[in-house]
Amino acid sequence: MRKSFLSLVLTSSFLLLTGVITFAQNKNNEILVELDLVKINNDRVSVKITPPKIKTDETTFFLPKIVPGTYSEDDYGRYAENFKAYDAKGNELAIAKMDENSWVIKNAKKLAYVSYLINDTYDSESGTQFGQGDIFSPAGTNILEGENFVINTHAFIGYFKDLNELPYQLTVSKPSHLNGASAMVDLDKSDAVDVFKTSRYAELADHPIMYTKGKSASFMVDNMEIIISVHSPNGMYTAEDFKPAMETMMKAQKKFLGPINNTKKYAILLYLSDYEKEDAKGFGALEHNTSTVVVFPEAMPADQLNQSMVDVVSHEFFHIVTPLSVHSKEIHYFDFNTPKMSQHLWMYEGITEYFANLFQVNQGLIDESEFYERMAGKITNSQRFSDTMPFTKMSAEVLKKEYKDAYLNVYEKGALIAMCLDIELRELSNGQRGILDLMQKLSKEYGNEKPFEDNELFDKIVSVTFPEIKTFLETYVSGSTPLNYEEYFGKVGVTKTKVQIRGNIFLKGQVPYITVNPTTKEIIILPGIELNDFMKSMGLQGGDIIVSINDTKYNLDNIYDMIIGSMSWQENDPITFVIKREDKELTLKGNVKVTMDEIDGYQATDEAKKALREAWLKG
């Protein structure tokens, strides 16, 4: 079986051992976990966890309230049922459920193991639209018997009080025809059993696994193995379809990063959702130190899906720099139920998002105009949030109501903070040093196993850069002063202008041309508004009901497919709309006319500053 997991070889007979024997054999001061993916109980997976001997009269078992990378209280304990604790003779011990995520176990000195059933989260997204499910899909789970299992380990496996720093050993019994993929290394040779081993709970929770019928694809980038696993419910895509784009991207990323990281294995787990069924609807990705879980709609056209994968996975891959190599104690010793948040989301997410765009222009995957367009888009998006909220305070208090909604700004203003810091460093060093050099120095200073003190990071950054950087950090990161983007762009000879970008047939910016009748699910062109040139050329009118486009029928259930699919339409492509107007069905034929939107943008204008600009974008 071609997959990778960190594990210990065990024979399949291990699964036949009784609770008494399992308990007796657990002498290595480690937590033993068993998942059964073969005998599915009413769409639920059976979990059994055996701790070493407990030395206290009571202990508490937890499932996470929150996990790194989501910054939301998701209460994974909601998905656990039938929680029980047993002694070595198989007798039940008294338990008390304390809240959504914790159970107190009485007479814990007699505890042999606990067991429970886990529901998946994708089912809870049924009936929701555009990612409004209980749990963001890439952080969730899927249980589709004999077909697919998305195992975000934090959602299946919990930990005992004060024992989360012990080693974990995970044994998974699985259907032999399903292929598993993860960033860990599987040493078990059978097709029916996988065994994994990690140094502590946080490491186990950081390693998702996906089982699917499709075969994985893999390639090497220097000495790093990249694994791609894809679940495509209707067989539209395979892992090999994404290999060329991922290989080009990751080779460019490794070249950009240089010797900053020594990760040996990285896994990309792509779940493609069937949007017309009860399935995942929260599209995007969840970071892990050496892997990423991605969820996108299967109906996306191949070119859009590949570009989306490049943009999303490149962001997640850059997390091997931060927080993997550079992180605070709050991250290193993350408390999954009562976490203390770090002040430095501007670095963990902002610099990561900036790198995901900078490397593409640096390595020639996009041109300068595309890079400026992306940064201009972030400036526009950041204006939806407070521009005077100190980023360090928002980060530390992100779980509180008054700051929670500002979290998404880490991908907008957070990236812009990184960009301006990069330009500042280039200017102070005459183009010789930038933010990548800074992160290389911090990675060398700290690394995977040496966290920093949250309140000491600014001083450390200043010590490896320039005294002037302290003013930048205190003014724009921990301070409330808005950044002057024109000033920073001006340092590298870039000025503000108006630019034309491709729009969407059905949207003008964020304003739609269409609406939906919630009773009939029909898609209706909004009456009483000025339609775009394409709609006029087709003869469409306000109040028209869209029945089909190019023989594909559309309604509320697949409206997302229609909107994103239109982005692949090319100028002058033949197109046919079937509509209903005043209860009559009409066929309208014509040719695609691509719509263009005018937005604020930037362009290089000052050749006197070309050298610094080149150092910034190409250095």
N, C-alpha and C positions, 0 to 999 in steps of 0.2 A: 504494500500500500504506500503510495507516494504522498507523504505528508511530513510535517516536522513538529515534534514535541519534545520537551525536556522530560525524560521519564526513566523509570526503572523497569527492567524486563520481569514480567510475571506471567505465569501460564494461565490459560483460561480456566483451569480448575480452581483458581482463587475465588471465582464467583460463586462456587458451590459451598464455600466455608460458612459455617454458622456464626451467629453473633458471638457465641461463647469463644470459638476458636479465634475469630478476628480480634476480639478483645485480648485474648491471651497472647497473641503474636505481636501486639502493638507495644513493643519494648524499646523502640527507637526514639521516644519522645517526639513524635510527629503526629500530625493530624491525618487520618486516613479517610478519604472521601470516595464514595461509589455512586456513579450515575448509571441508570439503566435506560438506554435508548431503544431497547428491544421490546420490552413489555410496557407499552404505554397505557396508562390508566386514565381513560376518558380525557384524552388530550393533556395529560399531566405526566411529568417525569418523576420517578422515584429517586430520592436522594437519601443516602445513609452516610453519617459522619461519625467516626470513632476517634475520640481523643485519647491521649495517654491518661494515666490514672490521675483523677482530680483529687486534690488534697484539702479542699474546703467543703464545708457542709452544704453550701449552695454555689451554683455557678449560673451565669447568664449566657444564653446563646443569642447571637445577633445576625440578622440579615441587614444589608446596608440601607441606610436612609438616603445617602447621597454618595456619589462616586466621582472621582476626579474627572474633569473635562466637561461635566454637565452643569455644575454650579446651580442645581435645582434639587429640591427635596422630593424625591420620587417614591420613597417608602417601598422598597422591593419586598418587604415582608408581607405586603398585601396579596402577593401572588403565591404565598405558601399556605398549604392546607394540611390538616391531619398531623400536626406536629406532635411527636411522641418521644419519650425518653425511656430507655430500658437498662436494666441491670444485666449482669453476666449470665443470669439464668433465664433471661427473656421476660422478666416481670416488668410491668410499667412502673416508672417512678412518677411521683407527683410533680406537676408543672403548673406554672401560673403565667399567663400571657400578660405582659406589662404594658405593651403598646403595639403599634403596627409591626414593629421590627424586632422585638425582643421577648424572650421566654426565660423565666427563672426556673431552674431545675432543682428540686429539693433532694436531700440525701445524695448529693453529688458525688460523695466518696464511693458510692456504689455504681456510678454511671459507667455503662459499657459503650453505648452509642445512642445517637438520636436519629430519627428518620422523619421525613415529610414528603409531601408531593408539591411540585412546582407547576403552576400554570404559565403559559407563555403570554407575552405582552402584546404581540401583534393582533391577537383576537380582540383586544380591548379597543383597537383603533377602528373597528367596523362602524360605519355610519358617520365617521368624521371626514373632514375635508382638509386638504393642504396641511397635513402634519399636525393636527390638533388632538392627537391621541394622548393617553395618560403619560406615556413614556416616549421620549424622543427615540424613534425607531432604531438608529444605530447603537443606542444604549440598551435596547430591549432584547427580546428573545422570540424565537419561533420554534414551535413544536409541530411538525408536519410528519406524522408517522410514516416511516419508510421512504420519505422524500427529502426532507431537509430539517436540520436543526441548527439554529443560530444560538450559540451558547456564549453569551457574555457571562463569564464565570461569576461575576459579582452578583448576578441575578439568580443564580442557581445555588451558590455555595456561601455559607455564612462562617462565623468564627465564634469561639468561646472567649469569654472575658479573660483578659490578661494572657491569652495563649495565641494571639494573632501573629506573634513574632516567631512561632515555632514553624518548622518545615511542614509542607503539605505534600501529600501523595494522593493523586487523583486517578482512579481507575474508571474507565468508561466501557460498558458493554454496549455494542452497537451492531446494527445490521451489516452484514459482511459486504453488501453491495454499495454501501455509502462510503465515499472518500472523505477523509478528514484533512483539515488544513489549519495550521497555527504557526506562530513563531517559535514554539517550543520544539524539542527534538524527541520523537517517539522511538524508543529502543525495543518496543514489543514487536515481534515479527508476525503475530497473527492478524487476521482480518476482522476478528470478532471482538477483540479487546485492545484498548489503548491504555497506557499508563503514563502519567506525567508526574513530574516532581518539581517543586519550587521551594525556595528558601524560606518564604513566609507568606502570609495571606495576601499582602499588598501585591506581591509578585504574581500570585495566582490570579487575583482579580484583574491584573493588567494584561492577561493573556487570553483573549477570546479564541474560540474554536468554531469552525463551521463544518458541518457534514452535509454533503450533497452528492447527487448521482454523477455529476460532471467531474471530469478529471481536472486536476490542477495544472497550471503551467508554471514554469520557473525559468529563471535566468540568473546569471552572475554579473555583478557590477563590482569590479576589482575582486575583493575577497568576501563580498557580501552576497548571500543567496536571497533572491526575491521570489516569493511564492504568490501566485494569484489563484484564488478560488472563486468561482462564479456559480450562483444559483439563478437559473433562468427558467421560470415555471413553464413557459410555453416553448422552450428550446430555441429562442431567437438568438441567443448569444452563448459563446463558450469562453473559457479562460484564454484560449489562444487568440480570440478576437481583440483582446486588450493588451496582449503582450507587446506588440511593436511600439505602441504609444507609451506604455509604462516603461519599457526598456530605454527608449530615447529620453524620456523625462528623467529617470533615475540616474542614468549615466551623466546627464547634465547636472543634476543635483550633487552627485558625488564629486564631480569635477569642480563645481562651484564651492563646495564645502572644504575640499582639500582634506588634510589629516585631522579634521575636527572630531571625527567619530570612528569607533572601531566595532560597531554593531555587526554581528556575523550573519544574522538572519532577519528578514522582514517579511511580514505576511499582509497581503491585501485581500480582504474578505468582502466580496461584492454580492449583495443580495438585491436582485431585481424584482420589484414588486409588480404584481398584476393588479393594476389600479381598478379594474372592473369588478374585482372580487373583494371579499373581506381580507384585507392585507395591509401591510405597512404603508403608511402615508407620510411619515416624517422623513423627508429626503435630505441627505447630507452625510456626514461622517462623524465618528467618535474617535478621538485620538487615543492611542496607546503608545507606550515607549517604543515598541518594536513591531507594531502592527496597527492596522486601521480597519474598522468595520464601516462599510459604505452601503447606503440604501438609496437606490434610484428607481424610477419607473421603467419597467421593461419596454414600454412603448416609445421611449425616446429614440429618435433617429441615431444611427450609429455614429455619425460625425459629431453630433452634439454630446452624445454619451461619452465618447472618447475625450472631448475637450473638457467636459465636466469632471471626468475622472482625473485628468491632468491637473486641473485647478484645485480640486478637493484633496486628492491624495498627496499632491506636492506639499500642501499645507501640513497635513498630518505627518508626512515623512520628516519634515523639518523639526518636529517635536523631539527627534533624536538629539537635537542640540539643547533645546529647553522645552520641557523641564527634565528630560532624561539626564543630560550632562550638567545642567546648571539649574538648581532648584533649592528652595528654602526648607527648613525643618518641617514647616507646616505641610509641605508636599511629601517629603520623605517619610514622615511618620503620620500619614493622613489618617484621621479618625473618621471612619465611615458612618458614624452615627451622631457624633457631636463635634463636627470639625471646626477647627480654627483656620480661617482662610488667610492666605498670603496676600501681601500688599501688591504683588508684582505681576498681575495679569497683563499689564502693559508689555511685559517682557515675554511671559509664557505664550500668550496668544498674539499680541501685537507684533513683536519681532518675527514670530513664526509666520504670520500672515504676510508681513512685508517681504520676508525671504521668498515666500511662495510666488510672489510677483517679480521681485528683483532678479531672481536667478533666471527667469525666462527671458528677460531682455539681455541679461549678462551673457547667456549661452546661445542667444540668437533664435530662441523659440518664438518670441514675439518681437516686434520692432518698437522703437522709441515711442511712436505715436500711440500704439496700443497700451504701453506702460503708462503714459501720461493720462490716457483715457480712463484706465483703471483707478489711478490715484484721484483723478477728478471725481469719479463716481463715489469714492470713499469720502471725499470732502462733502459731497451732496448728501450722502447717507448719514454722515456724522451730525449733520445739522438737525436731524430729528431728535437728538439728545442734547442735554445740557452741555454747553461748551465751557462752563466754569466749574464743573464738578471735579474735584481732585481725583485723579485716577487711582492713587494709592488707597484713598478712603473708600471709593467705590469698590475696589477689589477686595479689601479687607471686610467690607460690610455687604458683599454681594448677595448674601442669603436673606438680608432684611428687605422688607417690602419696598422701602423708599429707594433702594439701589438695585433691586433685582432686574427691573426692566431696562436698566442701563447696561446690562451685561453685554448685549450684542454690539455695543460701541467698541468693545475690545478689538473687533475685526475691522472697524472703520477708523476711528481716531487712534486706536492703539497702533495700527499699522502706520498711520500718518506721523505719530510721535516717533516711531522707529525711523521713518524716512527722514524727518527733520534732524534727528540725532545723527543719522548717517551722513547727511550733508554737512552738519556742523563739524563732525570728526574729519571729514575730507578737507574742509576748509582749513582747520587748525593744523593739519599735517601736510598741507600742500598736495593733497590728493593721494598720499601714500597709505593712509590708514582709514578704515571705515568701520561700520558696525560688525561686519564679519570678523575683522581682526579683533574687535572687542570680545565677541563671543568665543573666539578661539582661545583667547587669554583666560577668560572665565572658565571655560571647559577644562583647561589645563590646571587651573588653580583648584577647582572643585571636583568635577567628575561625578560618575553615577552614585558613588557611595559616600560623598562628603557634602552634606547640605550646608548652606550658609544661614546665618542669622538674618531674619527678615529686615531688621532695622540697620544692618551693616552693609547692605548691597551697594547703596549709593557711594559710600566711601571707598569701597573696593573698586567700583567702576572708575572713580576719579583717579585712584592710585595707578591704574593701568592705562589711563588716557591723558587728560589734560585738566588743570584746575578749573578752567572755564566750564567744563561739563557739569560741575556741581551746580552752577547757576542754572543751567538748562534744566537739570533734573528737578531742582527745587521750585523752579518757576512753572514748568509745563507738565510735570508728572505728579509731584506731590502738591503743587500749587494750583491756583484757580485761574491763571492767566491763559486766555485762548492763544493758540498758535497762529502766527501770521504766515499762512502758506505762501502768499505771493513773495514775501521777504525771503523765505528759504528757497523757493524756486528761482528767485532772482540771483541768488548766490552762484547758481550753476547755469545762468543765462537762459532760463525758461520763463516765458511770460504767459499770462492768461489770454484766452481767445475763445471764439465760438467754433465748435466743431460739429460735423455731421456724423451721426452714428445710425446704424440700422435700428429701426423700431420694430414693434410687433404689430401685425395686422389687426389684432383684437385689443390692443392697449395703446394709449397715448401716454407715455411715461408710466405712472402708476394708476392712471384713470382708464377704466375699461370702456370699450364700445359695446359691450354685451352684458346681459344680465340673465338670470335664470328664474323660471316659474317654479317655486319649490313644490307645488302640488303636482304638476305634470312633468317636471324635470326638463322642460323644453328650454333651449338656449334662444334668447331673443336679442335682436339688435336694438339697442336703446333708442326709443323714440325721442325726437326733439333735440338731438345734438347734431353738430356738424360732423359728417362722416369723412374718413380719410379718402385720398384720391383712388386707392385701390377699390374700396367699397363702392364708390361712385361709378367707377369704370365698369364694375360688374353689374350695376343696376340694383344693388342692394338698397333697402330703405329701412328707416326706423320702424320698429314693430315687426319686421320679418322674423319668422321662426326658422332657425337653421336645422334642417332635417339631416342632410349629409353633405360631405365634401369629398369629391373624387370617389364616390361610392361607399365611403365609410360613414356610418350613421353616428351622430353625436347627440349626447344629452348631458345632464348633470354628472352621470356616473363616469364619463370619460372626457369631460371638458378640459381637464389638464392635458390629456393627450392632444387635443385639438390645438391648444395654445402653444405648447412646446413644439408640436409637429410643424406648425406654420413657420417656425424659425428656419426650417430647412428648405422652404420654398425658394426657388431661384427666379430671378427676373425673366419674364416672358414664358415661364412654364405654363402649359395649358391647365386649366382648372375648371371644375364644374361644381356649382352649388345647387342643391335641391332645397327649396325653401317653401314655407307655407305663408301665404299672404291673403288675409281676409278669407280664410278657410279653403283657399285654392292652392294646390301644389304646383309650383313653377320650377323649371329648370333654367339656370342661368349659366352660360358658358363664357369664358374669357381667358385672359392671360394674367399671370401674377405681375403686380407692380409693387416692388419692394418699397416700403415706407421708410422715410428717414426722419430722425428727430434731431433738432439742434439743441446742444447742451453746452454748458460752460466747460472749457477744456484748456489745455496748455500745449505750447509748442516751443521748440528751441529757436531763439532769435538772436542771441548775442554770441557771435563767433569768438569774441575776445575771451570768453569763459569756457570755450570748448574743451580745453585740456582738463579742467576740473570736472566738467560734465562727463567726459569720457571716463575719468577715474571713478566717478560715482557709479555710472551705469555698467562699465566694462572692466573695472579694475578688479 
